[in-house]
C-alpha cells in the first residue's frame, strides 16, 4: 500500500459526512478554523495506528473507511452494543473495569480490514508506513523530561523533545546506511580481489576490474544519496544565517556558525528546528512508500522555505504521499494549485 485513495467519514462532530478522494502524491487541505481539518488529520493517524478488532477513542464520528491504492481498506464504526454488554456485565475482568472507567465522551470502535486475516490483531501500521508530523512549539512542563536533559541538552520545548527522539532515529538510520555500505563494499572487494590475485591477467580482466570499480562507486553513492541530499538541503536552507550542519564524535547532528563554533540542535530557532524535524522525518522513511501527515507545517517557517517545502520533501522521498493541513494555502499554491482541497468541497450535512 503506497497511498490513500479515498476517505469516508460518517457524522464528524455528529453532523458532517466526509467523502474525500486523494491525490497519490500531494494533498493540501484548507478550511476555516473549527471546520474539522486538523481533527480529520488526527483521525487518519489514529485509525491507521489501530489494529483489527476493537479500540476506544473519543466520540467524534460514527464510522470511518480508508481505502488504499491496492483495493485494501480499513474500516471502523461504533460498537455501542459491546459497551452496553461490558458495562452491564458482572465480570471483574480488566476489560470490564476499563469500560466502567470509560469517559463519557469516549466510545468503543470495532475495526475491520482486508489487510490481515480477520482474527489477526496486528497494527495496521505494520504494513502502512505512516509518518505524522506536528511541529507546534510549546513548553514541556507537562512532558516527562529529565532535569539532566534540560540542563545538558537544553531540552525546553516540545520541538526539543521531538528532536531528542529524532536524534536517536538519525543514529539508527546512519547505522543502517553503514551496514549496507559495508555489505556492498565487501561484495565488490571480494570480486576485485579475485581478479587482482590472478597470476596473469588479460584485457578482459582489466575491463571487468574497471567495471567492478565503477559499479562499486555507483552503489556506494546510491546508498549515501539521500543522506547527502538531506545535508545539502539543510545547508542551503540555513545559508542565510551562516549555519552549516556537522556531526560530533558520536555522529549526532550539530551545527557550526561562520566562526566555526559548534552548537546543538536545541539552540536553533523555532523555524530551523521545525524544518530539521520535517526533513529528518522524511529522510528516515528511507525513500519507501510512505503516507506523511503534516499539521500546519508553515508555522514558524520563513516564507521562502514555505514555498520550497513540498519540493524539498519530494527530493528526499519521491515515493511519499503528502497530506498537508494548512491555513496558508497560498504559500503552497506555486505549482500545486490543483492539489488544494477545501473542507467545504468534501463535506456535507448528515
C-alpha positions as CSV (number, residue, x, y, z in Angstrom):
1,X,0.0,0.0,0.0
2,X,1.7,3.2,-1.2
3,X,-1.1,5.8,-0.7
4,X,-4.6,6.6,0.5
5,X,-7.1,6.7,-2.3
6,X,-10.3,7.7,-0.5
7,X,-11.6,8.6,3.0
8,X,-15.2,8.3,4.0
9,X,-16.4,9.6,7.4
10,X,-19.9,9.5,8.8
11,X,-21.1,12.2,11.2
12,X,-17.9,14.0,12.1
13,X,-18.9,16.0,15.2
14,X,-22.3,14.3,14.8
15,X,-23.3,16.3,11.8
16,X,-20.8,16.2,8.9
17,X,-20.2,13.4,6.3
18,X,-16.9,13.5,4.5
19,X,-16.1,12.0,1.1
20,X,-12.5,12.7,0.0
21,X,-10.7,11.4,-3.0
22,X,-6.9,11.9,-2.6
23,X,-4.1,12.5,-5.0
24,X,-1.3,9.8,-4.8
25,X,1.4,12.5,-4.3
26,X,0.3,15.8,-2.8
27,X,-2.9,16.9,-1.0
28,X,-3.3,20.3,0.6
29,X,-6.4,20.6,2.8
30,X,-7.7,24.1,3.8
31,X,-10.6,25.4,5.8
32,X,-11.8,27.8,8.3
33,X,-11.0,27.5,12.0
34,X,-13.2,24.8,13.5
35,X,-14.0,23.2,10.2
36,X,-12.5,19.9,11.2
37,X,-9.4,19.7,9.1
38,X,-7.0,19.1,11.9
39,X,-9.4,16.6,13.5
40,X,-9.6,14.8,10.2
41,X,-5.8,14.5,10.0
42,X,-5.7,13.1,13.5
43,X,-8.5,10.7,12.8
44,X,-6.5,9.3,9.8
45,X,-3.5,8.9,12.1
46,X,-5.4,7.3,15.0
47,X,-7.2,4.8,12.8
48,X,-4.2,3.7,10.8
49,X,-2.4,3.2,14.2
50,X,-5.2,1.0,15.4
51,X,-5.5,-2.8,14.9
52,X,-8.0,-5.3,13.6
53,X,-10.5,-5.7,16.4
54,X,-11.6,-3.2,18.9
55,X,-10.3,0.1,20.4
56,X,-11.5,3.1,22.4
57,X,-11.5,6.6,21.1
58,X,-13.3,9.9,21.5
59,X,-16.8,10.1,20.2
60,X,-16.1,12.3,17.2
61,X,-17.6,10.1,14.4
62,X,-20.0,7.3,13.7
63,X,-17.7,5.5,11.2
64,X,-14.6,5.9,9.1
65,X,-13.4,4.0,6.0
66,X,-9.9,4.5,4.5
67,X,-9.3,2.9,1.1
68,X,-5.8,2.4,-0.3
69,X,-4.4,2.2,-3.9
70,X,-4.3,-1.7,-4.0
71,X,-8.0,-2.2,-3.0
72,X,-7.1,-2.7,0.6
73,X,-9.1,-0.9,3.3
74,X,-9.6,-0.3,7.0
75,X,-13.0,0.4,8.5
76,X,-14.2,1.3,12.0
77,X,-17.6,2.1,13.4
78,X,-19.1,2.5,16.9
79,X,-19.7,-0.7,18.8
80,X,-22.4,0.6,21.2
81,X,-23.7,-2.9,21.9
82,X,-20.2,-4.0,23.1
83,X,-20.1,-1.1,25.5
84,X,-23.5,-1.8,26.9
85,X,-22.8,-5.5,27.4
86,X,-19.5,-4.9,29.1
87,X,-20.8,-2.2,31.4
88,X,-23.7,-4.4,32.4
89,X,-21.5,-7.5,32.9
90,X,-20.9,-8.8,36.4
91,X,-17.4,-9.9,35.5
92,X,-14.4,-8.2,37.1
93,X,-12.2,-8.5,34.1
94,X,-9.7,-5.8,33.4
95,X,-11.6,-5.0,30.2
96,X,-14.8,-4.6,32.2
97,X,-13.1,-2.4,34.7
98,X,-11.7,-0.3,31.9
99,X,-15.2,0.1,30.4
100,X,-16.6,1.3,33.8
101,X,-13.9,4.0,33.7
102,X,-14.7,4.9,30.1
103,X,-15.1,8.8,29.9
104,X,-18.5,9.9,28.8
105,X,-17.1,11.4,25.5
106,X,-15.4,8.1,24.5
107,X,-16.9,5.1,22.7
108,X,-15.7,1.7,21.6
109,X,-15.0,1.3,17.9
110,X,-14.8,-2.1,16.1
111,X,-12.3,-2.2,13.2
112,X,-12.4,-4.4,10.1
113,X,-9.9,-4.7,7.2
114,X,-8.9,-6.9,4.3
115,X,-5.2,-6.3,5.1
116,X,-4.9,-9.2,7.5
117,X,-6.8,-12.4,8.2
118,X,-9.9,-11.4,10.3
119,X,-8.5,-12.7,13.7
120,X,-5.1,-11.2,13.4
121,X,-4.7,-8.3,15.8
122,X,-1.7,-6.8,14.1
123,X,-1.5,-3.0,14.0
124,X,-2.3,-1.7,10.5
125,X,0.9,0.5,10.8
126,X,2.9,-2.7,10.4
127,X,2.2,-2.6,6.7
128,X,1.2,1.0,6.3
129,X,4.2,3.3,6.5
130,X,2.7,6.3,8.3
131,X,4.5,9.5,9.5
132,X,2.7,12.2,11.4
133,X,4.5,15.5,11.8
134,X,3.3,18.1,14.3
135,X,5.7,21.0,14.8
136,X,3.8,23.2,17.2
137,X,6.3,24.7,19.7
138,X,5.1,24.7,23.3
139,X,6.6,24.4,26.7
140,X,7.3,21.0,28.1
141,X,6.0,21.5,31.6
142,X,3.6,18.6,31.1
143,X,6.2,16.4,29.4
144,X,8.2,13.7,31.2
145,X,11.7,15.2,30.6
146,X,14.5,14.7,33.0
147,X,16.3,17.6,34.6
148,X,19.6,16.3,33.2
149,X,18.2,16.6,29.7
150,X,17.0,20.1,30.3
151,X,20.4,21.1,31.7
152,X,22.8,19.1,29.5
153,X,20.9,19.2,26.2
154,X,18.8,22.4,26.5
155,X,15.6,20.5,26.0
156,X,13.0,23.1,26.8
157,X,10.1,22.9,24.3
158,X,8.0,20.3,22.6
159,X,10.1,20.7,19.5
160,X,13.2,19.8,21.6
161,X,11.5,16.6,22.8
162,X,10.7,15.6,19.2
163,X,14.3,16.4,18.2
164,X,15.7,14.4,21.0
165,X,13.8,11.3,19.7
166,X,14.8,12.1,16.1
167,X,18.5,12.2,17.1
168,X,18.2,8.5,18.1
169,X,16.4,7.8,14.8
170,X,19.1,9.6,12.9
171,X,21.8,7.4,14.5
172,X,19.8,4.3,13.7
173,X,19.4,5.5,10.1
174,X,23.2,6.1,9.8
175,X,23.9,2.6,11.2
176,X,21.6,1.0,8.5
177,X,23.4,3.0,5.9
178,X,26.8,2.0,7.2
179,X,25.9,-1.7,7.4
180,X,24.5,-1.6,3.9
181,X,27.6,0.2,2.6
182,X,29.9,-2.4,4.3
183,X,28.0,-5.3,2.7
184,X,28.2,-3.7,-0.8
185,X,31.9,-2.9,-0.2
186,X,32.6,-6.5,0.9
187,X,30.8,-8.0,-2.1
188,X,32.7,-5.9,-4.7
189,X,36.1,-6.1,-2.9
190,X,35.9,-9.9,-2.9
191,X,35.3,-9.9,-6.7
192,X,38.0,-7.3,-7.2
193,X,40.4,-9.4,-5.1
194,X,39.7,-12.5,-7.1
195,X,40.7,-10.7,-10.4
196,X,43.6,-8.9,-8.9
197,X,45.1,-12.0,-7.4
198,X,45.4,-13.8,-10.8
199,X,49.0,-14.5,-11.8
200,X,48.3,-13.3,-15.3
201,X,45.5,-11.0,-16.5
202,X,44.3,-10.3,-19.9
203,X,42.4,-7.3,-21.4
204,X,39.0,-8.8,-20.4
205,X,40.2,-9.0,-16.8
206,X,41.2,-5.3,-16.9
207,X,37.8,-4.3,-18.3
208,X,36.0,-6.4,-15.7
209,X,38.1,-4.8,-13.0
210,X,37.3,-1.4,-14.3
211,X,33.6,-2.2,-14.5
212,X,33.5,-3.6,-10.9
213,X,35.3,-0.5,-9.6
214,X,32.8,1.8,-11.3
215,X,29.8,-0.3,-10.1
216,X,31.1,-0.2,-6.5
217,X,31.4,3.6,-6.6
218,X,27.9,3.9,-8.1
219,X,26.4,1.6,-5.5
220,X,28.1,3.4,-2.6
221,X,27.0,6.7,-4.0
222,X,23.4,5.4,-4.2
223,X,23.4,4.3,-0.6
224,X,24.6,7.7,0.6
225,X,22.5,9.7,-1.9
226,X,19.5,10.7,0.3
227,X,21.7,11.3,3.3
228,X,23.9,13.6,1.3
229,X,20.9,15.3,-0.3
230,X,19.5,15.9,3.2
231,X,22.8,17.6,4.3
232,X,22.9,19.6,1.2
233,X,19.3,20.8,1.6
234,X,19.8,21.8,5.2
235,X,23.0,23.7,4.4
236,X,21.3,25.5,1.6
237,X,18.3,26.5,3.7
238,X,20.5,27.6,6.6
239,X,23.0,29.5,4.5
240,X,21.4,32.9,5.1
241,X,22.0,32.5,8.9
242,X,25.6,31.3,8.1
243,X,25.0,27.9,9.7
244,X,26.1,24.5,8.4
245,X,25.4,21.0,9.6
246,X,28.1,18.9,11.2
247,X,28.4,15.8,13.4
248,X,30.0,15.2,16.7
249,X,32.2,12.1,17.6
250,X,29.0,10.1,18.2
251,X,27.6,11.1,14.8
252,X,24.9,13.2,16.4
253,X,23.8,16.2,14.4
254,X,25.4,19.6,15.5
255,X,25.7,22.9,13.7
256,X,28.6,25.3,13.2
257,X,28.4,29.1,12.6
258,X,30.6,31.2,10.4
259,X,33.2,31.4,13.3
260,X,33.3,27.6,13.2
261,X,31.8,27.5,16.7
262,X,29.6,24.4,17.3
263,X,26.2,24.3,18.9
264,X,23.4,21.8,19.4
265,X,20.2,21.4,17.5
266,X,18.4,22.7,20.6
267,X,20.0,26.1,20.1
268,X,18.4,26.6,16.7
269,X,15.5,28.9,16.2
270,X,11.9,27.5,16.2
271,X,11.7,27.7,12.4
272,X,15.0,26.0,12.0
273,X,14.1,23.2,14.4
274,X,10.8,22.8,12.6
275,X,12.5,22.4,9.2
276,X,15.0,20.0,10.7
277,X,12.2,17.9,12.2
278,X,10.2,17.8,9.0
279,X,13.2,16.8,6.8
280,X,14.6,14.2,9.3
281,X,11.2,12.6,9.5
282,X,11.1,12.3,5.7
283,X,14.7,11.1,5.4
284,X,14.3,8.2,7.9
285,X,11.4,6.8,5.8
286,X,14.3,5.6,3.5
287,X,12.6,6.6,0.3
288,X,10.0,3.9,0.9
289,X,6.3,4.4,0.0
290,X,5.0,6.5,2.9
291,X,2.0,8.5,4.0
292,X,3.1,11.7,5.6
293,X,0.6,13.7,7.5
294,X,1.6,17.3,8.3
295,X,-0.4,19.7,10.5
296,X,0.2,23.4,9.6
297,X,3.9,23.0,8.6
298,X,4.1,26.7,7.7
299,X,4.1,27.8,11.4
300,X,7.4,29.5,12.2
301,X,8.8,28.7,8.7
302,X,10.3,31.5,6.7
303,X,8.2,32.4,3.7
304,X,10.8,31.3,1.2
305,X,11.0,27.9,3.0
306,X,7.3,27.5,2.8
307,X,7.4,27.9,-1.0
308,X,10.1,25.2,-1.3
309,X,8.8,22.8,1.3
310,X,6.9,20.3,-0.9
311,X,9.7,20.2,-3.5
312,X,12.3,19.6,-0.8
313,X,10.3,16.8,0.8
314,X,9.8,15.1,-2.5
315,X,13.5,15.4,-3.3
316,X,14.2,13.3,-0.1
317,X,11.4,10.8,-0.7
318,X,9.6,10.8,-4.1
319,X,7.6,7.7,-3.0
320,X,5.7,9.5,-0.3
321,X,2.1,10.8,-0.3
322,X,1.8,14.2,1.4
323,X,-1.4,15.2,3.2
324,X,-1.0,18.7,4.5
325,X,-3.5,20.7,6.6
326,X,-2.8,24.4,6.4
327,X,-4.2,27.9,7.0
328,X,-1.8,29.3,4.3
329,X,-2.6,27.5,1.1
330,X,-1.3,30.5,-0.9
331,X,2.3,29.7,0.1
332,X,1.9,26.1,-1.2
333,X,0.0,27.0,-4.3
334,X,3.0,27.6,-6.5
335,X,2.9,24.6,-8.8
336,X,0.4,22.8,-6.5
337,X,-2.8,24.8,-7.1
338,X,-4.7,21.7,-8.4
339,X,-3.8,19.8,-5.3
340,X,-5.6,22.1,-2.9
341,X,-8.9,20.8,-1.4
342,X,-11.3,22.9,0.6
343,X,-13.1,21.3,3.6
344,X,-16.5,22.6,2.2
345,X,-15.8,20.6,-1.0
346,X,-15.6,17.3,0.7
347,X,-18.2,17.7,3.5
348,X,-22.0,17.8,3.6
349,X,-24.5,17.9,6.4
350,X,-25.6,14.5,7.6
